Amino acid sequence: MQYRRLGRTGMKFSTVSLGSWLTFGNSVEQDITTASVKTAFSLGINVVDTADAYAKGASEVLLGKALEPYRRKDYVLASKAFWPMSDGINDRGLSRKHLFESVNESLERLKTSYLDLYQCHRFDPDCDLEETVRIMEDLVRMGKILYWGVSVWTGQQIRDAMRIAKSIGGYGPASNQPQYSMLVRDIELDPLPVTRELGMGTIVWSPMAQGMLTGKYKKDQPPPKDSRAADPRANQFLTKFFTPENYAIVDKLKVIAQEAGCTLSQLALAWCLKHEGITSVIVGCTKPEQLVENAKAADITLDERTMAAIAKVLPAPKAG
């Protein structure tokens, strides 16, 4: 396993992080969650990423139980808030009220006294940005969070948040968490250049395009019975990748992976990590053994010949 600083902070992230979207609390119960955390830590993964909205809090509850045996200082715990957690009119967004209440609820579910990283799960157009920046600053000073970040924000939104934080002498966002993979490359245009300029870390979700870049899905064939695509609770974001163009890309990438001496999944993860400004790739799992193979990507450095071969296969990034 390799480790990188989260932007300009002193906090070190494993280059592969354990995620929990669409898995823990959805298709994955407590026993597998606990086993997955144990496996992740044994592989040197030190980051666990979740959100209050994942399975309406169930993901945090399962992780809270799974993390109990471990020393808090030995891992990095990240969560997020923004999406509605109930029908309450204020139980959503990035207002001072919602973020204050949400962080306390997440801490309770996760059985911890603080979060290493607390992220704004989306941008909130219905809340003044200064209010959001100020409550994040307050949460840092209260000791409830150590750093704060954003997820799926534009470069301009990030610039504005950083400007406000600087004007009040506060902490700006330390990281952004966007979607990024060989099949979804728009962050190369925005906001990755901005976050690199500002010295922020980038933690990417769906680096294997919801599993499309595992190579397990075949054109005109039903998905494997034990796969995410076969689970209606977890496949709603995957099937959009099932296009003739993507199947053709995957077939070509399989050949490149074979020549590079790695699996397609490892190639996809190592490709993300090759790009400047990427701190860590988030991987989920429905079986702990999936982590074993994916974690190996941290120690794979793709040479320029392989990167050039990949570049010939992939379409150019498009503005999001």
LUMTI-102669 format. One record per residue (C-alpha): z, y, x; residue number from 1. Coordinates in steps of 0.001 Angstrom, whole numbers, plus 524288, in hexadecimal, padded with zeros to 5 digits. Example, Ala and Ser with C-alpha at 12.3 -4.5 7.8 and 13.67 -1.06 7.14 Angstrom:
<lumvo up="81E78" north="7EE6C" east="8300C" nutor="1"/>
<lumvo up="81BE4" north="7FBDC" east="83566" nutor="2"/>
***
This chain:
<lumvo up="80000" north="80000" east="80000" nutor="1"/>
<lumvo up="7FD1A" north="80DE5" east="80446" nutor="2"/>
<lumvo up="8043F" north="81A58" east="80076" nutor="3"/>
<lumvo up="7FFE7" north="82867" east="7FEB6" nutor="4"/>
<lumvo up="80720" north="834FF" east="7FC0B" nutor="5"/>
<lumvo up="805B1" north="83A27" east="7EE44" nutor="6"/>
<lumvo up="7FE2F" north="84663" east="7F1B4" nutor="7"/>
<lumvo up="806B1" north="84F89" east="7F9A0" nutor="8"/>
<lumvo up="81360" north="8497E" east="7F4EF" nutor="9"/>
<lumvo up="81B64" north="840E3" east="7FDD2" nutor="10"/>
<lumvo up="81B5A" north="835A8" east="7F401" nutor="11"/>
<lumvo up="813AA" north="829AA" east="7F853" nutor="12"/>
<lumvo up="80B86" north="821F7" east="7EE9A" nutor="13"/>
<lumvo up="8064C" north="81451" east="7F0C0" nutor="14"/>
<lumvo up="7F78A" north="81552" east="7EFD2" nutor="15"/>
<lumvo up="7F810" north="80B66" east="7E4C9" nutor="16"/>
<lumvo up="80141" north="80EAD" east="7D97F" nutor="17"/>
<lumvo up="805E1" north="80641" east="7CE2E" nutor="18"/>
<lumvo up="80195" north="80B99" east="7C104" nutor="19"/>
<lumvo up="805B6" north="807F1" east="7B345" nutor="20"/>
<lumvo up="7FB97" north="80D71" east="7A9D7" nutor="21"/>
<lumvo up="7F6A6" north="80350" east="79FF7" nutor="22"/>
<lumvo up="7FEE2" north="7F8A6" east="7A660" nutor="23"/>
<lumvo up="80DBB" north="7F983" east="7A6A4" nutor="24"/>
<lumvo up="81283" north="7FA7D" east="798AC" nutor="25"/>
<lumvo up="80509" north="7F7C9" east="79307" nutor="26"/>
<lumvo up="7FF37" north="7EAC4" east="7971D" nutor="27"/>
<lumvo up="809BE" north="7E837" east="7A15D" nutor="28"/>
<lumvo up="817E6" north="7E512" east="79E20" nutor="29"/>
<lumvo up="8247F" north="7E620" east="7A5F3" nutor="30"/>
<lumvo up="8234D" north="7D9C1" east="7AE26" nutor="31"/>
<lumvo up="815F7" north="7DD62" east="7B398" nutor="32"/>
<lumvo up="81A06" north="7EB91" east="7B554" nutor="33"/>
<lumvo up="825CA" north="7E762" east="7BD62" nutor="34"/>
<lumvo up="81DB1" north="7DDD7" east="7C56A" nutor="35"/>
<lumvo up="81330" north="7E82E" east="7C7A3" nutor="36"/>
<lumvo up="81CFF" north="7F20D" east="7CCC9" nutor="37"/>
<lumvo up="822D1" north="7E7CD" east="7D5D3" nutor="38"/>
<lumvo up="81558" north="7E423" east="7DAEC" nutor="39"/>
<lumvo up="81159" north="7F251" east="7DCB0" nutor="40"/>
<lumvo up="81D4F" north="7F577" east="7E4D5" nutor="41"/>
<lumvo up="81B7A" north="7E937" east="7ED0B" nutor="42"/>
<lumvo up="80DB3" north="7EDEF" east="7F04A" nutor="43"/>
<lumvo up="8126D" north="7FB38" east="7F4C8" nutor="44"/>
<lumvo up="80E84" north="80283" east="7E878" nutor="45"/>
<lumvo up="818F3" north="80CF2" east="7E6AB" nutor="46"/>
<lumvo up="8138F" north="814C2" east="7DB27" nutor="47"/>
<lumvo up="81552" north="81167" east="7CCC9" nutor="48"/>
<lumvo up="80DC2" north="81A18" east="7C355" nutor="49"/>
<lumvo up="8101A" north="81AA1" east="7B4BF" nutor="50"/>
<lumvo up="81081" north="8243E" east="7A94A" nutor="51"/>
<lumvo up="8188C" north="82621" east="79D18" nutor="52"/>
<lumvo up="80C7B" north="82400" east="794AB" nutor="53"/>
<lumvo up="80964" north="816AC" east="79A72" nutor="54"/>
<lumvo up="80C71" north="80D46" east="78F54" nutor="55"/>
<lumvo up="81473" north="81855" east="78921" nutor="56"/>
<lumvo up="81F39" north="8172F" east="79339" nutor="57"/>
<lumvo up="81F48" north="80858" east="79455" nutor="58"/>
<lumvo up="81907" north="808CD" east="7A1CD" nutor="59"/>
<lumvo up="82435" north="8112A" east="7A6E5" nutor="60"/>
<lumvo up="82E4B" north="8084B" east="7A08C" nutor="61"/>
<lumvo up="828AD" north="7FC11" east="7A6ED" nutor="62"/>
<lumvo up="82797" north="802CE" east="7B407" nutor="63"/>
<lumvo up="83579" north="807DC" east="7B2FD" nutor="64"/>
<lumvo up="83A6C" north="7F9F7" east="7B1D9" nutor="65"/>
<lumvo up="8314C" north="7F4DE" east="7BC71" nutor="66"/>
<lumvo up="83592" north="7FF5A" east="7C61D" nutor="67"/>
<lumvo up="8443E" north="7FDAA" east="7C42A" nutor="68"/>
<lumvo up="8465F" north="7F437" east="7CF98" nutor="69"/>
<lumvo up="8401F" north="7FD53" east="7D98F" nutor="70"/>
<lumvo up="845CC" north="808BF" east="7E125" nutor="71"/>
<lumvo up="840C7" north="81569" east="7DB58" nutor="72"/>
<lumvo up="83DEB" north="81B1A" east="7E8D2" nutor="73"/>
<lumvo up="83463" north="8100A" east="7EBC9" nutor="74"/>
<lumvo up="829C9" north="8136C" east="7E1F5" nutor="75"/>
<lumvo up="8227D" north="81F01" east="7DC41" nutor="76"/>
<lumvo up="822FC" north="8201F" east="7CD7B" nutor="77"/>
<lumvo up="81918" north="82874" east="7C633" nutor="78"/>
<lumvo up="817BE" north="82B33" east="7B7C0" nutor="79"/>
<lumvo up="8108C" north="834AC" east="7AED8" nutor="80"/>
<lumvo up="811A8" north="83C23" east="7A21C" nutor="81"/>
<lumvo up="80884" north="84309" east="798A2" nutor="82"/>
<lumvo up="803EC" north="839A0" east="78E0F" nutor="83"/>
<lumvo up="80B0B" north="838D5" east="780E2" nutor="84"/>
<lumvo up="8169E" north="82F8F" east="780B0" nutor="85"/>
<lumvo up="8195E" north="8312A" east="77224" nutor="86"/>
<lumvo up="814E7" north="838F4" east="7664C" nutor="87"/>
<lumvo up="81DA3" north="84440" east="76A5C" nutor="88"/>
<lumvo up="8160A" north="850D0" east="76BC6" nutor="89"/>
<lumvo up="81CB5" north="853F8" east="778B6" nutor="90"/>
<lumvo up="81C9C" north="84610" east="77DED" nutor="91"/>
<lumvo up="81018" north="84847" east="78595" nutor="92"/>
<lumvo up="809AA" north="85179" east="78F38" nutor="93"/>
<lumvo up="80F07" north="858A0" east="79B04" nutor="94"/>
<lumvo up="818C0" north="861FC" east="794D8" nutor="95"/>
<lumvo up="8261C" north="8643F" east="79AE1" nutor="96"/>
<lumvo up="82C53" north="85D2F" east="78F65" nutor="97"/>
<lumvo up="823C2" north="8512E" east="79011" nutor="98"/>
<lumvo up="823FA" north="84F82" east="79ED2" nutor="99"/>
<lumvo up="832C3" north="8513F" east="79F7E" nutor="100"/>
<lumvo up="834FE" north="8473F" east="794CB" nutor="101"/>
<lumvo up="82A6C" north="83E17" east="799C5" nutor="102"/>
<lumvo up="82F7D" north="83D51" east="7A7A6" nutor="103"/>
<lumvo up="83D1C" north="83A07" east="7A2D1" nutor="104"/>
<lumvo up="837B8" north="82F4D" east="79A0E" nutor="105"/>
<lumvo up="82F7A" north="829C9" east="7A526" nutor="106"/>
<lumvo up="83B40" north="829C2" east="7AE42" nutor="107"/>
<lumvo up="84303" north="82243" east="7A41D" nutor="108"/>
<lumvo up="83861" north="81823" east="7A1F6" nutor="109"/>
<lumvo up="8361D" north="81682" east="7B08A" nutor="110"/>
<lumvo up="844C2" north="81591" east="7B356" nutor="111"/>
<lumvo up="84442" north="81FBC" east="7BE1A" nutor="112"/>
<lumvo up="849F3" north="82D32" east="7C0AC" nutor="113"/>
<lumvo up="83D79" north="83359" east="7C5E6" nutor="114"/>
<lumvo up="82EC6" north="831CF" east="7C701" nutor="115"/>
<lumvo up="827D4" north="83364" east="7D3F5" nutor="116"/>
<lumvo up="81BBF" north="838B2" east="7CD2F" nutor="117"/>
<lumvo up="81A6E" north="83DFF" east="7BF52" nutor="118"/>
<lumvo up="80C92" north="8409C" east="7BAC0" nutor="119"/>
<lumvo up="8067D" north="848A0" east="7AFE9" nutor="120"/>
<lumvo up="7FE53" north="83DF6" east="7A99D" nutor="121"/>
<lumvo up="7F3E6" north="847A9" east="7A51D" nutor="122"/>
<lumvo up="7F221" north="8565B" east="7A48A" nutor="123"/>
<lumvo up="7F820" north="85CD1" east="79892" nutor="124"/>
<lumvo up="7EFDA" north="867E2" east="79308" nutor="125"/>
<lumvo up="7FA5C" north="86AA4" east="788C5" nutor="126"/>
<lumvo up="804CD" north="86E37" east="792A4" nutor="127"/>
<lumvo up="80532" north="879AD" east="79BFD" nutor="128"/>
<lumvo up="8032E" north="8741A" east="7A988" nutor="129"/>
<lumvo up="80E3F" north="87C2D" east="7AF48" nutor="130"/>
<lumvo up="817C8" north="875A9" east="7A5E1" nutor="131"/>
<lumvo up="81392" north="8684B" east="7AB03" nutor="132"/>
<lumvo up="8146E" north="86C71" east="7B93B" nutor="133"/>
<lumvo up="821E8" north="8725A" east="7B72D" nutor="134"/>
<lumvo up="827B5" north="86664" east="7B06B" nutor="135"/>
<lumvo up="8227B" north="85DA6" east="7BB2F" nutor="136"/>
<lumvo up="828F0" north="866AF" east="7C509" nutor="137"/>
<lumvo up="83597" north="865F0" east="7BD4B" nutor="138"/>
<lumvo up="83512" north="85712" east="7BCC3" nutor="139"/>
<lumvo up="833C5" north="856C4" east="7CB8A" nutor="140"/>
<lumvo up="83F77" north="85FBC" east="7CD1C" nutor="141"/>
<lumvo up="8474B" north="8579E" east="7C362" nutor="142"/>
<lumvo up="844CA" north="84B9E" east="7CBBF" nutor="143"/>
<lumvo up="83E09" north="84448" east="7C0D2" nutor="144"/>
<lumvo up="8312D" north="843C9" east="7C855" nutor="145"/>
<lumvo up="82DC2" north="84580" east="7D6AC" nutor="146"/>
<lumvo up="81F79" north="84968" east="7D559" nutor="147"/>
<lumvo up="8164D" north="84C35" east="7CA28" nutor="148"/>
<lumvo up="807ED" north="849D7" east="7C879" nutor="149"/>
<lumvo up="7FCD9" north="849CE" east="7BEB1" nutor="150"/>
<lumvo up="7F334" north="84001" east="7B952" nutor="151"/>
<lumvo up="7E51F" north="8426C" east="7B54D" nutor="152"/>
<lumvo up="7E590" north="85127" east="7B772" nutor="153"/>
<lumvo up="7DA06" north="8594B" east="7BBC6" nutor="154"/>
<lumvo up="7D9B5" north="8602C" east="7C8B9" nutor="155"/>
<lumvo up="7DB6B" north="86D71" east="7C22F" nutor="156"/>
<lumvo up="7E722" north="868CD" east="7BA49" nutor="157"/>
<lumvo up="7ED48" north="863CF" east="7C6D0" nutor="158"/>
<lumvo up="7EA71" north="87097" east="7CDE6" nutor="159"/>
<lumvo up="7F0BB" north="8783B" east="7C2DF" nutor="160"/>
<lumvo up="7FCF6" north="86FC0" east="7C325" nutor="161"/>
<lumvo up="7FE12" north="87136" east="7D1D7" nutor="162"/>
<lumvo up="7FC55" north="87FF6" east="7D0E2" nutor="163"/>
<lumvo up="80724" north="88128" east="7C6BB" nutor="164"/>
<lumvo up="8104A" north="87890" east="7CE94" nutor="165"/>
<lumvo up="80E11" north="880EB" east="7DA97" nutor="166"/>
<lumvo up="8104F" north="88D7B" east="7D2FB" nutor="167"/>
<lumvo up="81DBC" north="888EE" east="7CE6D" nutor="168"/>
<lumvo up="8215D" north="882F9" east="7DB7A" nutor="169"/>
<lumvo up="82155" north="8756C" east="7D5B1" nutor="170"/>
<lumvo up="81BC7" north="867FC" east="7D855" nutor="171"/>
<lumvo up="80D86" north="86605" east="7D525" nutor="172"/>
<lumvo up="807BC" north="858EF" east="7D135" nutor="173"/>
<lumvo up="80819" north="84F1A" east="7DC4A" nutor="174"/>
<lumvo up="7FD88" north="84631" east="7D6F8" nutor="175"/>
<lumvo up="7F2E8" north="84382" east="7CD27" nutor="176"/>
<lumvo up="7F05B" north="8366D" east="7C6AE" nutor="177"/>
<lumvo up="7E22C" north="83555" east="7C24D" nutor="178"/>
<lumvo up="7D95B" north="829EB" east="7BF1C" nutor="179"/>
<lumvo up="7D0F9" north="8260C" east="7CAC2" nutor="180"/>
<lumvo up="7C8B2" north="81A5C" east="7CE34" nutor="181"/>
<lumvo up="7BB37" north="816AB" east="7D2E8" nutor="182"/>
<lumvo up="7B6B2" north="8182A" east="7C4CC" nutor="183"/>
<lumvo up="7BE0D" north="824C9" east="7C18D" nutor="184"/>
<lumvo up="7BC5D" north="82EAB" east="7CC81" nutor="185"/>
<lumvo up="7BD06" north="83C11" east="7C616" nutor="186"/>
<lumvo up="7C98A" north="83FFE" east="7CD52" nutor="187"/>
<lumvo up="7C16C" north="840F9" east="7D9C8" nutor="188"/>
<lumvo up="7BBD7" north="84D5F" east="7D3B0" nutor="189"/>
<lumvo up="7C863" north="851ED" east="7CD09" nutor="190"/>
<lumvo up="7D3EF" north="851EE" east="7CF25" nutor="191"/>
<lumvo up="7D49D" north="84A43" east="7DC04" nutor="192"/>
<lumvo up="7CF61" north="85584" east="7E457" nutor="193"/>
<lumvo up="7D9D6" north="85E5B" east="7DE65" nutor="194"/>
<lumvo up="7E526" north="854ED" east="7E038" nutor="195"/>
<lumvo up="7E103" north="85291" east="7EE48" nutor="196"/>
<lumvo up="7E074" north="86139" east="7F0BE" nutor="197"/>
<lumvo up="7EDEB" north="86320" east="7EAC9" nutor="198"/>
<lumvo up="7F3E5" north="857E1" east="7F25E" nutor="199"/>
<lumvo up="7F6CB" north="84F6C" east="7E67D" nutor="200"/>
<lumvo up="7F6B8" north="840BC" east="7E5D3" nutor="201"/>
<lumvo up="7ED9E" north="83926" east="7DCE5" nutor="202"/>
<lumvo up="7F21D" north="82C77" east="7D6A2" nutor="203"/>
<lumvo up="7E6CB" north="8261F" east="7CF70" nutor="204"/>
<lumvo up="7E72E" north="81DC4" east="7C357" nutor="205"/>
<lumvo up="7DD4A" north="8137D" east="7BF4B" nutor="206"/>
<lumvo up="7D7A1" north="811E2" east="7CD12" nutor="207"/>
<lumvo up="7D16E" north="8051A" east="7C8AA" nutor="208"/>
<lumvo up="7CB8A" north="80B36" east="7BC63" nutor="209"/>
<lumvo up="7D4C4" north="8040F" east="7B337" nutor="210"/>
<lumvo up="7D125" north="7F733" east="7B9B3" nutor="211"/>
<lumvo up="7C268" north="7F8B4" east="7B98F" nutor="212"/>
<lumvo up="7C2C0" north="7F91B" east="7C86D" nutor="213"/>
<lumvo up="7C9B3" north="7EC10" east="7C974" nutor="214"/>
<lumvo up="7BCB2" north="7E56C" east="7C6EE" nutor="215"/>
<lumvo up="7C2A1" north="7DC2C" east="7BD02" nutor="216"/>
<lumvo up="7BA81" north="7E15C" east="7B1B6" nutor="217"/>
<lumvo up="7ACAF" north="7DC13" east="7B081" nutor="218"/>
<lumvo up="7A16A" north="7E1B2" east="7A8E6" nutor="219"/>
<lumvo up="79EDF" north="7DAF4" east="79BD9" nutor="220"/>
<lumvo up="7AACE" north="7D232" east="79DA9" nutor="221"/>
<lumvo up="7B7E4" north="7D2D0" east="796A0" nutor="222"/>
<lumvo up="7C32D" north="7D79A" east="79F2D" nutor="223"/>
<lumvo up="7CCB6" north="7CD9B" east="7A4DC" nutor="224"/>
<lumvo up="7D709" north="7CA22" east="79AD3" nutor="225"/>
<lumvo up="7E24E" north="7CECF" east="7A344" nutor="226"/>
<lumvo up="7DBD4" north="7DBAF" east="7A719" nutor="227"/>
<lumvo up="7DE8D" north="7E98B" east="7A28E" nutor="228"/>
<lumvo up="7D166" north="7EA1F" east="79BBF" nutor="229"/>
<lumvo up="7D56A" north="7DEC9" east="7930B" nutor="230"/>
<lumvo up="7E20D" north="7E593" east="78EEC" nutor="231"/>
<lumvo up="7E014" north="7EF7A" east="783DE" nutor="232"/>
<lumvo up="7ECD6" north="7F617" east="787D3" nutor="233"/>
<lumvo up="7E770" north="7F957" east="7953B" nutor="234"/>
<lumvo up="7D893" north="7F9C8" east="794C1" nutor="235"/>
<lumvo up="7D60B" north="80656" east="78D56" nutor="236"/>
<lumvo up="7D301" north="80DD9" east="799CD" nutor="237"/>
<lumvo up="7CBBB" north="802EF" east="7A0C1" nutor="238"/>
<lumvo up="7C043" north="7FF68" east="7982B" nutor="239"/>
<lumvo up="7B9D0" north="80CBA" east="79A41" nutor="240"/>
<lumvo up="7B6DC" north="8082A" east="7A814" nutor="241"/>
<lumvo up="7AF05" north="7FC89" east="7A309" nutor="242"/>
<lumvo up="7A19D" north="802B0" east="7A4CE" nutor="243"/>
<lumvo up="79536" north="7FD0B" east="7AAF4" nutor="244"/>
<lumvo up="795F4" north="80764" east="7B59E" nutor="245"/>
<lumvo up="7A3EA" north="803D8" east="7B94D" nutor="246"/>
<lumvo up="7A13A" north="7F53A" east="7B94E" nutor="247"/>
<lumvo up="7960B" north="7F7B6" east="7C2C5" nutor="248"/>
<lumvo up="79EBD" north="80012" east="7CB80" nutor="249"/>
<lumvo up="7A959" north="7F5B4" east="7CB9A" nutor="250"/>
<lumvo up="79FA2" north="7EB26" east="7CF8C" nutor="251"/>
<lumvo up="79B5F" north="7F349" east="7DB40" nutor="252"/>
<lumvo up="7A955" north="7F692" east="7DEFC" nutor="253"/>
<lumvo up="7ACE7" north="7E824" east="7DF05" nutor="254"/>
<lumvo up="7A314" north="7E5F1" east="7E9E6" nutor="255"/>
<lumvo up="7A8A3" north="7F15E" east="7F1B6" nutor="256"/>
<lumvo up="7B67B" north="7EC3B" east="7EFDA" nutor="257"/>
<lumvo up="7B27A" north="7DED6" east="7F4A4" nutor="258"/>
<lumvo up="7AC46" north="7E4CB" east="800BB" nutor="259"/>
<lumvo up="7B89F" north="7ECCB" east="80311" nutor="260"/>
<lumvo up="7C10E" north="7E09D" east="80207" nutor="261"/>
<lumvo up="7C90F" north="7E4D5" east="7F653" nutor="262"/>
<lumvo up="7C971" north="7E362" east="7E79C" nutor="263"/>
<lumvo up="7C2B5" north="7ED0A" east="7DEA7" nutor="264"/>
<lumvo up="7CFF6" north="7F205" east="7DA0A" nutor="265"/>
<lumvo up="7D444" north="7F46D" east="7E7F8" nutor="266"/>
<lumvo up="7C772" north="7FB52" east="7EADE" nutor="267"/>
<lumvo up="7C959" north="80443" east="7DF20" nutor="268"/>
<lumvo up="7D733" north="807E5" east="7E31F" nutor="269"/>
<lumvo up="7D40F" north="8099E" east="7F194" nutor="270"/>
<lumvo up="7C87F" north="81248" east="7EDDD" nutor="271"/>
<lumvo up="7D17E" north="81B71" east="7E646" nutor="272"/>
<lumvo up="7DB36" north="81BF3" east="7F172" nutor="273"/>
<lumvo up="7D069" north="81F39" east="7FB24" nutor="274"/>
<lumvo up="7CEA1" north="82C8C" east="7F4CE" nutor="275"/>
<lumvo up="7D635" north="837E8" east="7FA77" nutor="276"/>
<lumvo up="7E0E3" north="83CE9" east="7F18C" nutor="277"/>
<lumvo up="7E3A8" north="83006" east="7EAAB" nutor="278"/>
<lumvo up="7F1E7" north="82C3B" east="7EC6D" nutor="279"/>
<lumvo up="7F2E7" north="81FAC" east="7E4A6" nutor="280"/>
<lumvo up="7EBBC" north="8170F" east="7DAE6" nutor="281"/>
<lumvo up="7F310" north="8122F" east="7CEF7" nutor="282"/>
<lumvo up="7F110" north="803F3" east="7CB60" nutor="283"/>
<lumvo up="7F66B" north="7FCE0" east="7BF9F" nutor="284"/>
<lumvo up="7F7FD" north="7EE6A" east="7BDAB" nutor="285"/>
<lumvo up="7FA17" north="7E423" east="7B34B" nutor="286"/>
<lumvo up="7FD9D" north="7DA1D" east="7BDBA" nutor="287"/>
<lumvo up="8053F" north="7DCC7" east="7CA46" nutor="288"/>
<lumvo up="7FB37" north="7D568" east="7D26B" nutor="289"/>
<lumvo up="7F12F" north="7DFED" east="7CF40" nutor="290"/>
<lumvo up="7F962" north="7E956" east="7D738" nutor="291"/>
<lumvo up="7F8CB" north="7E093" east="7E322" nutor="292"/>
<lumvo up="7EA00" north="7E19D" east="7E40D" nutor="293"/>
<lumvo up="7E94E" north="7F00C" east="7E084" nutor="294"/>
<lumvo up="7F3DC" north="7F411" east="7EA1E" nutor="295"/>
<lumvo up="7EB78" north="7EEEF" east="7F53F" nutor="296"/>
<lumvo up="7E234" north="7FA51" east="7F2E4" nutor="297"/>
<lumvo up="7EC2B" north="80343" east="7F95C" nutor="298"/>
<lumvo up="7E91B" north="7FD10" east="8067D" nutor="299"/>
<lumvo up="7DA5B" north="7FD16" east="804F6" nutor="300"/>
<lumvo up="7D2E7" north="80822" east="80B7C" nutor="301"/>
<lumvo up="7C4C3" north="80889" east="80768" nutor="302"/>
<lumvo up="7BB72" north="80BDC" east="8127B" nutor="303"/>
<lumvo up="7B0B2" north="815F5" east="81152" nutor="304"/>
<lumvo up="7A643" north="80B93" east="80F8F" nutor="305"/>
<lumvo up="7AD57" north="80608" east="803C0" nutor="306"/>
<lumvo up="7AFD0" north="81397" east="7FE18" nutor="307"/>
<lumvo up="7A16A" north="816CF" east="7FFAF" nutor="308"/>
<lumvo up="79D7E" north="80A41" east="7F8C6" nutor="309"/>
<lumvo up="7A6AF" north="80D77" east="7ED91" nutor="310"/>
<lumvo up="7A16D" north="81B5C" east="7ECAE" nutor="311"/>
<lumvo up="793AD" north="81616" east="7EA74" nutor="312"/>
<lumvo up="7987B" north="80E3C" east="7DEC5" nutor="313"/>
<lumvo up="7A103" north="81833" east="7D7E3" nutor="314"/>
<lumvo up="79BF2" north="8234B" east="7CF73" nutor="315"/>
<lumvo up="79F46" north="83106" east="7D3DB" nutor="316"/>
<lumvo up="7ABAC" north="83705" east="7CE1E" nutor="317"/>
<lumvo up="7A9D6" north="83E87" east="7C179" nutor="318"/>
<lumvo up="7B19A" north="84A05" east="7BC82" nutor="319"/>
<lumvo up="7BBE5" north="84538" east="7B2DB" nutor="320"/>
***
